Amino acid sequence: MSGMHETRDPMSGRTIKEHLDQFVVGQEDPKLQLSTLLSMHLDWFQQPSGIHRSPNALLIGATGTGKTHTIRSASEILRIPFIVTDATSLVPSGFVGEQIEDVLKNLVGAAQEVLRSSGEEPSDHADIELARRGVLFIDEFDKLAAPVERYSEEGASKRVVQRRLLKLIEGSVLRVGVKYHTSDPDRFIDTSGILVIASGAFTGIDAPEIRGKRPPVLLDALLNPNEVITADLISYGFIPELVARMPVLIRYAELAAGELLEILSRADISPLTVWREYFRKRNKTISVTDEAMAVVADQASKLKMGARGLQQILFPRLARIAYEFEVSAEDTYVLTVDDFERPRPKIEEVDGS
């Protein structure tokens, strides 16, 4: 394997966060923590043997708060293998579906792409060696929860998947790919260097029935009783061994109206951008007043859906405008507060249409 991947200077946490700041609104603490974690992971491969590797992490926060968006944005500059997998697609060994070994095969595939983009050929196990320092992002991780007190076949299956993930996370030599029994028997990977970051909404994690199961001694030790801790994750339905190997818990806050307004106002990430392009292709133009955008942001914040709430507010109004615009003599429409605070009158149509 070429030495370029081993002698490259590690990327600083500040560099990663500056990149994230261009694409992720708000979430300053999560961005800082995640940037530092990724920098530590990159740095680990430059350190002498014996240095402890960077810890695995779990991102917790409501839908639309930017968890997946943050990690995808970071992956653009990591220059190491990075894949996203959905926890709900994982199945126990022997079942039809995606298994842990198949996820590793995807990671090796990502390593091959990194090598090719660097002008190298993924030969002589170079792809395996590079994949060993990759990042595996597991989305919808909370869907694997299986509370012990509510036994079911589905819950038992989820616990099997949890234990299979444990084997990957704690560091094992696993086969690369098993789907359809087409794996190469000579392809194995040591997973001890892979950084695993999981993510989920964990709806109800703050509920009294979860918090109430905390051992009393923990309550005295916590600086902030409102933080999610490992004991909460166990009560939620995860095996202790698994969450113990994901000690970094990064909490994403719900986006405030001001942050949603910033998203609306930035052309590179605003949901209005796709609408403007849609109208432009039809030789039409739309604009939104500052007051109207503030109303949209405020309404979206009340939906508790994060950035996705913006589209929920915008779509029905703009879909109606787009439909009526097709037969309208007008070529410009300005959305005002009235468009979002009461039913909008129809655009005047062309005579005879």
Disulfide bonds with the S-S distance in Angstrom:
none
